[in-house]
Amino acid sequence: MKYRNLIITLFMIALLKTTAQKNIDTTIYQFKVENIEGEEFNFDSLRGKKIMIVNTASKCGLTPQYKKLQSLFERYKGENFVIVGFPANNFLFQEPGTNDEISEFCEKNYGVTFPMMSKISVKGKTMHPLYQFLTEQTKNGVISSRVSWNFQKYLINEDGKLAKVISPRTQPDDPTILSWIEN
């Protein structure tokens, strides 16, 4: 009888642990980050919106994507869509500037008005927890990926779940992205 009760107890503990793990918040809304001005930015404030998260760099061959990102933001911002940029210096040191320098560069050269965050790491041992969430299936509940270069895009649906990973070379106005925003 003691062994039976022990087995039942162990089974219940395992069941509760599994249920608790499944209930882990696998949405973007759990994250708070620092914006480029040094203030807290809470992803929970974007609840109900489609979000494009993109790692950016000022000295990259793909840097002109800022222009199309800004156009996309202006075109769809009234339709529950937002772009959030994360400067990162992970690829050939193509984002060497300070947050102030990055902010000035984006505003002066591309008129960027979409939210820009403080510079972070998007790969390796110093990867920011948000990017761990975006790149690890065990954390986002959808897919594992790796950030292959600057301007990789992560599309988050209105429920805060990872929906798609878009390669860096895919332009922000690509039909795949436009269709996702519009549907």
Z-matrix of the N, CA and C atoms (Angstrom, degrees):
N
C 1 1.451
C 2 1.535 1 111.19
N 3 1.360 2 116.18 1 -39.27
C 4 1.456 3 119.90 2 179.17
C 5 1.522 4 110.61 3 -62.22
N 6 1.333 5 116.15 4 -42.89
C 7 1.466 6 120.21 5 -179.26
C 8 1.518 7 111.46 6 -65.79
N 9 1.299 8 115.80 7 -37.38
C 10 1.474 9 120.13 8 178.76
C 11 1.529 10 109.74 9 -62.95
N 12 1.313 11 116.83 10 -46.41
C 13 1.467 12 121.22 11 178.73
C 14 1.526 13 110.98 12 -63.58
N 15 1.331 14 116.32 13 -38.92
C 16 1.460 15 120.69 14 178.08
C 17 1.526 16 110.56 15 -63.72
N 18 1.310 17 116.57 16 -44.72
C 19 1.468 18 120.87 17 179.23
C 20 1.523 19 110.46 18 -63.38
N 21 1.309 20 117.49 19 -43.43
C 22 1.472 21 120.96 20 178.64
C 23 1.524 22 109.97 21 -62.98
N 24 1.323 23 117.54 22 -43.04
C 25 1.463 24 121.51 23 179.22
C 26 1.525 25 110.99 24 -62.35
N 27 1.327 26 117.03 25 -46.53
C 28 1.465 27 120.48 26 178.80
C 29 1.526 28 111.48 27 -62.67
N 30 1.315 29 116.76 28 -39.96
C 31 1.464 30 120.98 29 177.37
C 32 1.530 31 110.45 30 -61.60
N 33 1.315 32 117.16 31 -44.16
C 34 1.475 33 121.23 32 -179.48
C 35 1.532 34 110.80 33 -64.78
N 36 1.311 35 117.25 34 -40.15
C 37 1.466 36 120.72 35 177.93
C 38 1.520 37 110.01 36 -63.02
N 39 1.319 38 117.23 37 -45.51
C 40 1.471 39 120.89 38 178.63
C 41 1.522 40 110.97 39 -61.91
N 42 1.319 41 116.94 40 -41.33
C 43 1.467 42 121.27 41 179.22
C 44 1.525 43 110.85 42 -64.08
N 45 1.314 44 117.41 43 -44.61
C 46 1.467 45 120.93 44 178.90
C 47 1.523 46 111.18 45 -64.19
N 48 1.323 47 117.37 46 -40.10
C 49 1.462 48 120.93 47 179.12
C 50 1.527 49 110.71 48 -63.69
N 51 1.318 50 117.41 49 -43.37
C 52 1.466 51 121.93 50 178.52
C 53 1.521 52 110.40 51 -63.09
N 54 1.313 53 117.23 52 -43.90
C 55 1.462 54 121.30 53 178.78
C 56 1.520 55 110.65 54 -63.39
N 57 1.320 56 117.29 55 -41.83
C 58 1.467 57 120.77 56 179.24
C 59 1.515 58 110.74 57 -63.25
N 60 1.338 59 117.72 58 -40.56
C 61 1.461 60 120.52 59 179.66
C 62 1.518 61 111.20 60 -64.99
N 63 1.323 62 117.62 61 -36.97
C 64 1.461 63 120.51 62 179.92
C 65 1.521 64 111.43 63 -68.98
N 66 1.318 65 116.93 64 -24.27
C 67 1.457 66 120.97 65 -178.24
C 68 1.521 67 112.84 66 -89.94
N 69 1.338 68 117.53 67 3.77
C 70 1.462 69 120.65 68 176.30
C 71 1.520 70 107.96 69 -58.91
N 72 1.307 71 116.12 70 137.24
C 73 1.462 72 120.62 71 -178.79
C 74 1.520 73 109.41 72 -66.98
N 75 1.316 74 116.22 73 109.51
C 76 1.463 75 120.92 74 179.21
C 77 1.522 76 109.94 75 -106.29
N 78 1.312 77 115.57 76 39.48
C 79 1.463 78 120.03 77 176.51
C 80 1.522 79 109.69 78 -116.31
N 81 1.299 80 114.37 79 162.61
C 82 1.462 81 121.91 80 178.14
C 83 1.533 82 111.01 81 -67.93
N 84 1.334 83 116.12 82 -20.11
C 85 1.467 84 120.98 83 -173.72
C 86 1.520 85 113.97 84 -66.43
N 87 1.310 86 117.97 85 -12.70
C 88 1.462 87 120.99 86 -179.79
C 89 1.532 88 112.53 87 -77.62
N 90 1.337 89 116.99 88 -8.66
C 91 1.464 90 119.99 89 -171.95
C 92 1.519 91 113.76 90 -100.60
N 93 1.332 92 113.07 91 139.33
C 94 1.456 93 122.92 92 168.91
C 95 1.520 94 105.43 93 -122.06
N 96 1.318 95 115.68 94 133.12
C 97 1.462 96 120.97 95 -179.54
C 98 1.520 97 108.07 96 -130.49
N 99 1.306 98 116.22 97 178.33
C 100 1.460 99 121.30 98 177.60
C 101 1.521 100 108.65 99 -104.30
N 102 1.344 101 116.01 100 128.90
C 103 1.466 102 117.70 101 177.84
C 104 1.526 103 109.61 102 -78.20
N 105 1.315 104 115.63 103 176.04
C 106 1.464 105 120.54 104 -172.92
C 107 1.531 106 112.58 105 -66.34
N 108 1.347 107 116.52 106 -18.30
C 109 1.469 108 120.96 107 175.64
C 110 1.524 109 111.96 108 -88.35
N 111 1.334 110 117.07 109 -1.24
C 112 1.461 111 120.57 110 179.03
C 113 1.512 112 114.54 111 89.93
N 114 1.326 113 117.51 112 9.36
C 115 1.464 114 121.66 113 -179.95
C 116 1.523 115 110.25 114 -98.85
N 117 1.338 116 115.51 115 156.00
C 118 1.462 117 120.14 116 179.33
C 119 1.526 118 111.00 117 -68.72
N 120 1.320 119 115.70 118 135.71
C 121 1.464 120 123.05 119 175.47
C 122 1.520 121 106.56 120 -122.50
N 123 1.324 122 116.42 121 119.51
C 124 1.457 123 122.29 122 -176.81
C 125 1.528 124 109.07 123 -103.16
N 126 1.327 125 117.24 124 118.07
C 127 1.464 126 120.30 125 179.42
C 128 1.521 127 112.16 126 -62.60
N 129 1.318 128 117.50 127 -20.01
C 130 1.460 129 119.94 128 176.39
C 131 1.529 130 111.17 129 -61.05
N 132 1.334 131 117.19 130 -24.28
C 133 1.471 132 120.80 131 178.49
C 134 1.528 133 111.66 132 -69.10
N 135 1.333 134 117.49 133 -11.54
C 136 1.469 135 121.76 134 -179.67
C 137 1.526 136 111.76 135 -102.19
N 138 1.312 137 117.08 136 11.05
C 139 1.468 138 121.88 137 -179.18
C 140 1.530 139 109.64 138 -52.39
N 141 1.344 140 115.91 139 132.11
C 142 1.458 141 121.21 140 178.36
C 143 1.520 142 114.37 141 89.14
N 144 1.340 143 117.65 142 -2.53
C 145 1.468 144 121.09 143 179.69
C 146 1.526 145 110.41 144 -107.06
N 147 1.324 146 115.62 145 153.54
C 148 1.458 147 120.48 146 168.08
C 149 1.522 148 106.33 147 -82.07
N 150 1.327 149 115.92 148 137.90
C 151 1.461 150 121.62 149 -174.17
C 152 1.525 151 109.45 150 -126.91
N 153 1.321 152 115.88 151 134.35
C 154 1.460 153 121.09 152 168.88
C 155 1.524 154 106.87 153 -109.20
N 156 1.321 155 116.19 154 120.92
C 157 1.456 156 121.56 155 175.35
C 158 1.519 157 106.97 156 -104.39
N 159 1.328 158 116.07 157 129.84
C 160 1.464 159 120.15 158 -176.73
C 161 1.526 160 109.98 159 -137.96
N 162 1.339 161 116.07 160 132.36
C 163 1.466 162 119.84 161 174.13
C 164 1.525 163 107.85 162 -85.79
N 165 1.306 164 116.17 163 131.70
C 166 1.465 165 121.39 164 -170.77
C 167 1.526 166 111.73 165 -118.80
N 168 1.328 167 114.68 166 164.55
C 169 1.468 168 121.80 167 175.92
C 170 1.520 169 108.69 168 -155.56
N 171 1.314 170 116.86 169 143.29
C 172 1.466 171 122.62 170 -175.00
C 173 1.523 172 114.26 171 -87.73
N 174 1.314 173 117.63 172 -17.26
C 175 1.468 174 120.45 173 -175.25
C 176 1.529 175 110.83 174 -123.78
N 177 1.305 176 115.43 175 49.05
C 178 1.462 177 122.52 176 -175.80
C 179 1.528 178 108.87 177 -123.33
N 180 1.303 179 117.30 178 152.37
C 181 1.459 180 120.13 179 175.48
C 182 1.519 181 112.80 180 -61.28
N 183 1.335 182 117.01 181 -19.90
C 184 1.467 183 121.33 182 179.37
C 185 1.529 184 112.78 183 -94.29
N 186 1.330 185 117.46 184 -0.55
C 187 1.470 186 121.46 185 -178.55
C 188 1.526 187 113.13 186 -53.13
N 189 1.349 188 120.32 187 -35.50
C 190 1.468 189 119.17 188 177.44
C 191 1.533 190 114.20 189 -58.60
N 192 1.328 191 117.95 190 -11.59
C 193 1.468 192 119.55 191 174.84
C 194 1.524 193 111.65 192 -61.63
N 195 1.334 194 117.11 193 -21.86
C 196 1.464 195 119.72 194 175.79
C 197 1.529 196 110.59 195 -51.47
N 198 1.328 197 117.30 196 -40.84
C 199 1.464 198 121.38 197 -177.99
C 200 1.525 199 110.70 198 -61.48
N 201 1.326 200 117.20 199 -46.66
C 202 1.465 201 120.36 200 180.00
C 203 1.526 202 111.51 201 -72.08
N 204 1.322 203 117.15 202 -32.58
C 205 1.464 204 119.61 203 174.84
C 206 1.524 205 110.31 204 -62.13
N 207 1.333 206 116.60 205 -45.10
C 208 1.461 207 120.58 206 179.17
C 209 1.523 208 110.86 207 -63.23
N 210 1.330 209 117.75 208 -42.89
C 211 1.472 210 121.16 209 178.12
C 212 1.522 211 110.88 210 -61.59
N 213 1.327 212 116.39 211 -42.73
C 214 1.462 213 121.36 212 178.81
C 215 1.524 214 110.57 213 -62.58
N 216 1.321 215 116.31 214 -43.67
C 217 1.461 216 121.24 215 178.71
C 218 1.525 217 110.73 216 -61.02
N 219 1.317 218 116.87 217 -46.65
C 220 1.469 219 120.56 218 179.96
C 221 1.525 220 111.36 219 -63.30
N 222 1.315 221 116.39 220 -39.57
C 223 1.471 222 121.04 221 -177.74
C 224 1.528 223 112.56 222 -67.05
N 225 1.335 224 117.79 223 -38.10
C 226 1.468 225 120.61 224 -171.38
C 227 1.526 226 115.33 225 -114.91
N 228 1.318 227 118.91 226 1.31
C 229 1.467 228 118.78 227 -175.22
C 230 1.523 229 112.83 228 -62.30
N 231 1.326 230 117.65 229 -27.09
C 232 1.461 231 120.70 230 177.23
C 233 1.514 232 113.38 231 -79.98
N 234 1.322 233 116.53 232 -2.45
C 235 1.465 234 121.41 233 -177.95
C 236 1.531 235 111.44 234 -114.27
N 237 1.318 236 115.63 235 39.62
C 238 1.462 237 121.45 236 178.24
C 239 1.522 238 113.48 237 56.98
N 240 1.329 239 115.52 238 46.03
C 241 1.461 240 121.84 239 176.44
C 242 1.519 241 108.44 240 -131.95
N 243 1.324 242 115.62 241 139.77
C 244 1.462 243 120.37 242 178.18
C 245 1.530 244 109.28 243 -143.64
N 246 1.308 245 115.10 244 149.19
C 247 1.463 246 122.66 245 173.72
C 248 1.521 247 107.10 246 -110.19
N 249 1.313 248 116.52 247 137.11
C 250 1.457 249 121.81 248 176.55
C 251 1.529 250 107.36 249 -125.11
N 252 1.337 251 115.96 250 118.59
C 253 1.457 252 121.57 251 -178.02
C 254 1.518 253 112.32 252 -97.67
N 255 1.321 254 115.06 253 139.20
C 256 1.459 255 122.23 254 177.24
C 257 1.523 256 109.71 255 -124.51
N 258 1.327 257 118.48 256 99.66
C 259 1.462 258 119.97 257 174.89
C 260 1.533 259 110.00 258 -59.63
N 261 1.326 260 115.27 259 138.98
C 262 1.465 261 120.26 260 179.56
C 263 1.526 262 109.14 261 -146.86
N 264 1.305 263 115.51 262 142.75
C 265 1.464 264 121.77 263 -176.83
C 266 1.534 265 111.26 264 -108.56
N 267 1.328 266 116.91 265 32.05
C 268 1.460 267 121.57 266 -173.24
C 269 1.523 268 115.55 267 -83.71
N 270 1.315 269 118.30 268 -16.66
C 271 1.454 270 120.43 269 -173.58
C 272 1.529 271 110.10 270 -118.20
N 273 1.317 272 115.76 271 104.56
C 274 1.468 273 123.42 272 179.16
C 275 1.528 274 113.25 273 53.85
N 276 1.332 275 116.33 274 30.19
C 277 1.472 276 122.58 275 176.33
C 278 1.527 277 111.34 276 53.99
N 279 1.338 278 116.07 277 43.00
C 280 1.463 279 121.01 278 -175.73
C 281 1.531 280 113.74 279 -87.61
N 282 1.337 281 116.71 280 4.87
C 283 1.465 282 120.43 281 172.38
C 284 1.519 283 108.32 282 -134.83
N 285 1.351 284 116.49 283 71.04
C 286 1.461 285 120.21 284 -175.05
C 287 1.529 286 114.20 285 -81.16
N 288 1.308 287 118.05 286 -13.29
C 289 1.459 288 121.33 287 -171.75
C 290 1.514 289 114.88 288 -71.88
N 291 1.330 290 114.04 289 165.42
C 292 1.463 291 121.41 290 172.42
C 293 1.525 292 107.88 291 -78.45
N 294 1.319 293 116.74 292 170.01
C 295 1.464 294 119.84 293 177.43
C 296 1.524 295 111.26 294 -58.02
N 297 1.332 296 116.93 295 -41.32
C 298 1.469 297 120.17 296 179.05
C 299 1.525 298 111.17 297 -63.28
N 300 1.321 299 116.85 298 -43.21
C 301 1.469 300 120.54 299 179.36
C 302 1.526 301 111.49 300 -65.36
N 303 1.320 302 116.51 301 -40.54
C 304 1.470 303 120.91 302 178.67
C 305 1.520 304 110.15 303 -64.14
N 306 1.318 305 116.81 304 -45.61
C 307 1.460 306 121.46 305 179.89
C 308 1.524 307 110.98 306 -59.58
N 309 1.329 308 116.14 307 -46.27
C 310 1.465 309 121.00 308 179.15
C 311 1.534 310 110.97 309 -62.67
N 312 1.326 311 117.33 310 -43.61
C 313 1.463 312 122.03 311 179.09
C 314 1.532 313 110.76 312 -59.57
N 315 1.320 314 116.51 313 -47.52
C 316 1.469 315 120.75 314 -177.34
C 317 1.523 316 111.72 315 -64.56
N 318 1.317 317 116.36 316 -42.03
C 319 1.462 318 120.50 317 -179.37
C 320 1.526 319 111.04 318 -69.60
N 321 1.318 320 116.79 319 -47.38
C 322 1.466 321 122.05 320 -175.81
C 323 1.531 322 112.44 321 -67.17
N 324 1.326 323 117.59 322 -43.75
C 325 1.460 324 121.25 323 -173.10
C 326 1.525 325 114.82 324 -91.24
N 327 1.346 326 116.66 325 -27.55
C 328 1.465 327 118.70 326 -174.38
C 329 1.527 328 113.79 327 -131.65
N 330 1.316 329 117.66 328 -0.03
C 331 1.460 330 120.46 329 179.65
C 332 1.516 331 113.40 330 60.35
N 333 1.326 332 117.27 331 33.32
C 334 1.466 333 121.82 332 -175.51
C 335 1.524 334 111.07 333 -63.33
N 336 1.332 335 115.25 334 125.49
C 337 1.464 336 121.25 335 175.32
C 338 1.525 337 111.88 336 -121.48
N 339 1.337 338 117.35 337 -7.39
C 340 1.473 339 117.99 338 177.20
C 341 1.528 340 108.09 339 -72.44
N 342 1.326 341 117.62 340 156.19
C 343 1.465 342 120.54 341 -176.03
C 344 1.528 343 112.71 342 -60.24
N 345 1.313 344 114.79 343 127.53
C 346 1.463 345 122.03 344 174.56
C 347 1.530 346 107.73 345 -113.77
N 348 1.315 347 115.55 346 137.36
C 349 1.449 348 121.88 347 -178.68
C 350 1.525 349 110.06 348 -102.05
N 351 1.311 350 115.83 349 171.50
C 352 1.465 351 121.29 350 175.78
C 353 1.521 352 109.74 351 -64.93
N 354 1.309 353 114.97 352 153.79
C 355 1.463 354 121.04 353 179.68
C 356 1.529 355 109.71 354 -62.61
N 357 1.340 356 114.88 355 135.27
C 358 1.462 357 121.50 356 -179.33
C 359 1.527 358 109.44 357 -135.64
N 360 1.317 359 115.71 358 178.78
C 361 1.461 360 122.15 359 171.40
C 362 1.527 361 108.05 360 -103.20
N 363 1.339 362 116.03 361 135.07
C 364 1.465 363 120.52 362 -177.52
C 365 1.528 364 112.47 363 -111.07
N 366 1.328 365 116.88 364 9.15
C 367 1.465 366 119.64 365 176.77
C 368 1.519 367 109.74 366 -158.93
N 369 1.315 368 115.15 367 167.35
C 370 1.455 369 120.85 368 175.71
C 371 1.516 370 114.47 369 78.79
N 372 1.323 371 114.77 370 -166.38
C 373 1.463 372 121.57 371 -175.77
C 374 1.523 373 112.84 372 -65.96
N 375 1.325 374 117.12 373 -24.18
C 376 1.468 375 120.50 374 -178.53
C 377 1.531 376 112.12 375 -100.08
N 378 1.338 377 116.80 376 15.73
C 379 1.464 378 120.79 377 -179.27
C 380 1.534 379 110.69 378 -56.22
N 381 1.323 380 115.58 379 132.47
C 382 1.462 381 122.30 380 178.57
C 383 1.532 382 109.54 381 -62.93
N 384 1.334 383 118.23 382 143.85
C 385 1.468 384 120.99 383 179.00
C 386 1.538 385 114.08 384 -53.89
N 387 1.327 386 117.84 385 -33.91
C 388 1.467 387 119.44 386 177.68
C 389 1.526 388 110.39 387 -61.88
N 390 1.324 389 116.59 388 -42.61
C 391 1.463 390 119.60 389 179.47
C 392 1.527 391 111.92 390 -74.06
N 393 1.320 392 118.29 391 -26.07
C 394 1.465 393 120.07 392 170.45
C 395 1.525 394 108.73 393 -61.97
N 396 1.324 395 115.96 394 -43.60
C 397 1.466 396 121.07 395 176.97
C 398 1.529 397 110.80 396 -60.48
N 399 1.323 398 117.00 397 -46.55
C 400 1.462 399 120.76 398 -177.01
C 401 1.527 400 112.58 399 -66.34
N 402 1.320 401 118.02 400 -30.71
C 403 1.465 402 120.83 401 -171.69
C 404 1.529 403 114.98 402 -103.39
N 405 1.320 404 118.53 403 -8.36
C 406 1.465 405 120.44 404 -176.88
C 407 1.526 406 111.32 405 -116.48
N 408 1.329 407 115.81 406 119.44
C 409 1.462 408 120.86 407 -179.63
C 410 1.526 409 111.60 408 -58.75
N 411 1.315 410 117.00 409 -33.96
C 412 1.460 411 119.55 410 -179.98
C 413 1.523 412 111.69 411 -64.99
N 414 1.324 413 116.81 412 -19.60
C 415 1.465 414 120.71 413 179.71
C 416 1.520 415 112.93 414 -102.53
N 417 1.349 416 117.96 415 -34.09
C 418 1.470 417 119.67 416 -177.94
C 419 1.521 418 112.75 417 -99.08
N 420 1.328 419 117.24 418 -12.52
C 421 1.455 420 121.08 419 176.95
C 422 1.516 421 115.29 420 75.36
N 423 1.340 422 117.99 421 6.07
C 424 1.465 423 120.15 422 -174.67
C 425 1.522 424 112.38 423 -123.22
N 426 1.327 425 117.41 424 -62.47
C 427 1.461 426 120.77 425 -171.81
C 428 1.524 427 110.58 426 -154.73
N 429 1.317 428 115.35 427 150.07
C 430 1.463 429 120.67 428 171.19
C 431 1.522 430 108.43 429 -96.90
N 432 1.313 431 115.93 430 145.10
C 433 1.464 432 121.21 431 178.20
C 434 1.519 433 107.48 432 -151.78
N 435 1.304 434 115.44 433 173.19
C 436 1.459 435 119.09 434 171.87
C 437 1.523 436 106.95 435 -130.90
N 438 1.299 437 115.77 436 146.90
C 439 1.459 438 120.00 437 177.35
C 440 1.522 439 106.18 438 -77.29
N 441 1.330 440 116.15 439 114.42
C 442 1.462 441 119.72 440 -172.94
C 443 1.526 442 113.63 441 -90.70
N 444 1.342 443 117.47 442 -21.84
C 445 1.458 444 120.40 443 -179.72
C 446 1.525 445 108.43 444 -171.05
N 447 1.323 446 115.37 445 178.11
C 448 1.463 447 121.20 446 174.59
C 449 1.530 448 109.32 447 -62.32
N 450 1.304 449 115.51 448 148.47
C 451 1.463 450 124.40 449 175.98
C 452 1.530 451 113.71 450 71.55
N 453 1.338 452 116.46 451 27.24
C 454 1.466 453 119.23 452 168.57
C 455 1.522 454 107.07 453 -74.61
N 456 1.327 455 115.69 454 141.48
C 457 1.456 456 120.55 455 -173.70
C 458 1.525 457 110.97 456 -115.89
N 459 1.325 458 115.24 457 134.08
C 460 1.462 459 122.05 458 175.01
C 461 1.522 460 107.25 459 -115.49
N 462 1.327 461 115.87 460 123.16
C 463 1.460 462 121.18 461 -178.78
C 464 1.524 463 108.70 462 -101.00
N 465 1.317 464 114.79 463 125.93
C 466 1.460 465 122.88 464 -177.31
C 467 1.525 466 107.85 465 -113.80
N 468 1.334 467 117.29 466 129.48
C 469 1.469 468 119.46 467 -177.83
C 470 1.527 469 112.07 468 -79.48
N 471 1.326 470 115.50 469 179.32
C 472 1.468 471 121.77 470 -175.49
C 473 1.522 472 113.01 471 -64.33
N 474 1.327 473 117.19 472 -16.80
C 475 1.458 474 121.46 473 178.30
C 476 1.527 475 112.09 474 -93.27
N 477 1.335 476 116.00 475 4.78
C 478 1.455 477 120.13 476 178.44
C 479 1.514 478 114.47 477 81.55
N 480 1.327 479 116.50 478 12.69
C 481 1.470 480 121.89 479 -178.51
C 482 1.527 481 110.38 480 -98.65
N 483 1.318 482 115.79 481 145.66
C 484 1.456 483 120.99 482 174.79
C 485 1.520 484 108.77 483 -62.90
N 486 1.335 485 116.55 484 126.79
C 487 1.463 486 121.54 485 -178.37
C 488 1.523 487 111.94 486 -107.44
N 489 1.342 488 117.30 487 -43.66
C 490 1.465 489 121.19 488 -176.53
C 491 1.518 490 110.23 489 -151.82
N 492 1.316 491 114.16 490 154.37
C 493 1.460 492 121.78 491 171.42
C 494 1.522 493 105.98 492 -117.79
N 495 1.333 494 116.21 493 125.96
C 496 1.464 495 122.33 494 -175.89
C 497 1.529 496 108.93 495 -114.57
N 498 1.321 497 115.84 496 133.45
C 499 1.468 498 120.35 497 -176.00
C 500 1.533 499 111.73 498 -64.95
N 501 1.323 500 116.40 499 154.73
C 502 1.463 501 120.97 500 -179.15
C 503 1.526 502 114.13 501 -57.68
N 504 1.309 503 117.93 502 -36.87
C 505 1.470 504 120.81 503 -176.67
C 506 1.523 505 113.16 504 -75.73
N 507 1.324 506 117.76 505 -15.36
C 508 1.462 507 120.64 506 177.47
C 509 1.522 508 108.35 507 -70.87
N 510 1.314 509 115.70 508 124.64
C 511 1.462 510 120.91 509 -177.67
C 512 1.538 511 110.75 510 -69.58
N 513 1.324 512 117.35 511 148.59
C 514 1.461 513 120.93 512 -179.87
C 515 1.530 514 114.44 513 -58.41
N 516 1.333 515 117.37 514 -24.89
C 517 1.467 516 119.92 515 -179.68
C 518 1.531 517 112.32 516 -99.09
N 519 1.322 518 116.75 517 20.08
C 520 1.462 519 121.85 518 177.39
C 521 1.537 520 109.77 519 -61.25
N 522 1.335 521 118.04 520 141.61
C 523 1.471 522 121.04 521 -179.60
C 524 1.533 523 114.01 522 -53.78
N 525 1.326 524 117.77 523 -33.27
C 526 1.468 525 120.25 524 178.19
C 527 1.527 526 110.74 525 -61.36
N 528 1.320 527 116.19 526 -42.90
C 529 1.466 528 120.96 527 -179.82
C 530 1.521 529 110.27 528 -71.05
N 531 1.326 530 117.23 529 -45.50
C 532 1.469 531 120.58 530 -179.87
C 533 1.520 532 110.74 531 -59.74
N 534 1.325 533 116.93 532 -43.59
C 535 1.462 534 121.23 533 179.29
C 536 1.527 535 110.68 534 -61.84
N 537 1.328 536 116.77 535 -41.39
C 538 1.460 537 120.39 536 179.20
C 539 1.531 538 110.82 537 -63.44
N 540 1.312 539 116.93 538 -42.38
C 541 1.471 540 120.21 539 179.87
C 542 1.525 541 110.46 540 -64.28
N 543 1.319 542 116.44 541 -43.36
C 544 1.465 543 121.48 542 -172.79
C 545 1.525 544 113.74 543 -78.22
N 546 1.311 545 118.33 544 -19.90
C 547 1.478 546 120.29 545 -177.86
C 548 1.508 547 112.43 546 -106.34
